[in-house]
Amino acid sequence: MMRKLRNVKKMRGPMIVLVIMLSIGLVGSFTLMGGLGGQQLPDASADPNLSPEEQMAFFEGLLEEYNAKLTEDPDDQEAIGALAEIHWNLAGLYEDQEKQKEEMNNSLGFYQRLVELNSDNVNLITQTAVVAHSAGNDELAREHFNKALELDENNVNALANYGVYLMNSEGDFDGALTQFGKALEQDINDEAKEQLETFVTFANQMIEALEEDSDTEADTEADTEADTEAEEESN
């Protein structure tokens, strides 16, 4: 297993891209700003045509507004949801990794508060798992993926994102294939099916690459051992 995980780390880049794609393509189908308890929540996104500095200023203004609302009512889901999204958007604007992580964790904290208030919302729990994984909290991510799948074992968002998590965090490509297979058995649209099939192909390619790498290492070790034995015999 250690060799497997070590080898996977060399190939992390493509998997990180997959997580981002999946978060947009599947989890994004549940928009936090429009789906809690039947509430229509406000959009907390900035005009993409603005410069990063202008977007930051926009979000800072929203932070003031929604923090004030939250002070008045600590259980205001509109404010909690907006703050979760605002901090997540801010994380994407910072180049400094420490600031990115700080904002991701701020976002995660608000997602967790929303889960406390909506403990049976599978898509929200899945979204929280994705944010936790992105923030580097894999233990919390796994906990939320498991919780989501306990509530709905056939939820496509949960299955697909859990599969990507298993690939990216644990190098468990066989486990990921199991999750993707279950997701493909559900009634899904062509776009989601195509994306899932891409992940299946990727997981299979990674399994093949790891097997080839393992065979190469085994051959190298065998050759080294043979050379050592030959050298000892000659001495």
N, C-alpha and C positions, 0 to 999 in steps of 0.2 A: 504493500500500500504506500509506503514512504517513497519508493521509487516512482510509483504511479503519480503521486501528488507532486513530486519534484519535477517530473517531466512535464506535467500539465502546466506548471507555473511558467515554463518557457513559452507556452502557447496561449497565455491569458488574454492577449489583445483581442483576438476575434470573438472570444466569449463575452468580454465586456461589451463589445458592440452589440452582440445578440441581446444582452439584458436591456440595453437602451432601446433597441428596436421593439422588443417584446413589450416593454413598459408602455411604449407609445401605441403599439398596434393592438394589444389585447387589454391590458389593465386600463389603458386610456379610454376604453369604451365605457368604463364607469367613471364619469367625471365627478370628482369630489364636489365641485362647485354646483352640482345640480341633482344630487340624489340622496339626501339624507332625510328619512322620515317624510318623504313627499314634499319637503321644502325646496323651493327654487332658490338656490344660493347665488350670490353675485360672482361675476367673473373677476378673477384677480390676476389677469395676465396683462402684460404691457404691449404696446404697439411695437412689433418687431422692427419697424423702420427707425425707431429711436436708437440713439447711440447707447452703448453700455452704461455710460455715466448718467444719461437721461433716464434710462430704465431703472437704475438704482435709485435715483431721486424719486421716481414715481412710486417704487415699492416702499421706500422709506416713508413717504406720505401715507400710503395705505396702512403701514404698520402702526403709525400714530392713531389713525382712525379706528382700526379694529382692536388695538390694545385698550383704547378708551372704552369701547363697547364691552370688552371682556371684563373690564374693571367694574362696570355697572352690573353685569350678569355673567358670573364665571361659567355658567352652563349654556351660554349663547352659542349654539352650534354654527350659526352663520359666521360669527367672529372666529371661532376655533378653526373652522374649515378654511376661511380666508387666510388666516395666519399660517396654517399648514402649507398652503400653496404659495403664499408670498415668500416664506423662508426658503422653500424649495426652489423657487425661481431665482432668488438672490444667490443661492449656492451655485447656480449655473452661470452667474455673471462674474464671480470672483475668480481671479487667476491664482491667488494664493491658496494653497491646498489646506492650510489650517483654517482659513476663513470658510472655504467650501465645506469642510467637515463640521465646523461650528454651525453653519446654517442648515446643513442636512440634519444634524442632531436637534436643532430647534424645530425643524419641520417634523421630525419623527416624534418629538414630544407632543406636539399638537395632534398628530395622527393617533397617538395612543390615547389621548383624551377623548377623541371622537369614538374610538373603539369602545371605551368604557361606557359611552352613552348610547352606542349602537352595537351591542355585543353579538348580535346575530346577523350583522351585515357582512356577508361573505366577501363581496368585492372590496369593501373598505378594509377588511382584515387583510386581504391579499395585497392591497395597495400599501398598507402599513408594512407588510413583510418585505415588499420590494424596496421601500424607502429605508428600512432597517438594514437590508443587505447593502444598499448603495452607501449607507453611512458606515459600513464596516462592522455592524453588529449582527453577525451571522447567527448567533445563538437565539437572539430575539426574532430574527427572520424565520428561522426554522420553526420556532414556537408558533408564530402566526400562520405560517403555511399549514402546519399540522392542525391548528384550530380551524382554519378555513375549510380544510378537507374533511374534518370531522363533522362540520355543519352541512357540507354539500360535497360528497365524494366525486361528483360528476361535474363540478364547476370548471368550465374551460379555462377561465382566467387563473384560477388557483393551480390547476394541473399544469398548465403551460409554464407559468412563472416558476412554479416549484421545480419543474424540469430544468429550466435555465439556471436556477439557483444551484441545483445539484451538480450541474456541469461546471459552473463558474467557481463555486465555493469549495466543493468537495472532490471534484474530478470524477464524480460518479456518473459516467456516461450510460451505463446499463440502467441505473435507476432513472436517469433522465428519459431514456427511451420508453420506459414503462409509463411514465407520466404523459409523455407526448402521445403514446398509443391510446391511452384512455381518453385523452382530449380529442383525438381524431375520431373516436367512436361516437362522439356527441353530435348533435345537430348544429353544425356551424356553417358560416358562410364561406364562399370560395376563397376570399382573401385570408381569413384565419387559417383555413386548411392549407393554403399554399405556404403560409409562414411556418406553420407547424411542420410541414413536410421538409422545409428548408432546415429546420432544427434537427429533424430526424437524420437527414443526410449529413449534417455537420457532426452530430454525435457519432454516427457510424464511421465517418472519416477519422475522427479523433481516436476511436477504439482501434481502428486499423493502424494508425500512426503509432499509437502506444505499443501495440503488439510488435510492430516492426522494430521499434526502438528497443523493446525488451529483448527481441531476438538478437539484435546487433550487439547489445551489451553482453548477452549470454555468450555469444561467439567470441567477443573480445576477451571476456574473462577466461573462457576455455583456452584461447590461444596463449594468454599470459601465463596461465597455469602450466600449459604444455612447455612453454619456453623456460619457465622456472625449473621444471622437472628435468628438462634436457640439460640445463646449465649445471644443476646439482650433480647429475650423472657424469658429466664431463669432468667435474672436479673430483 
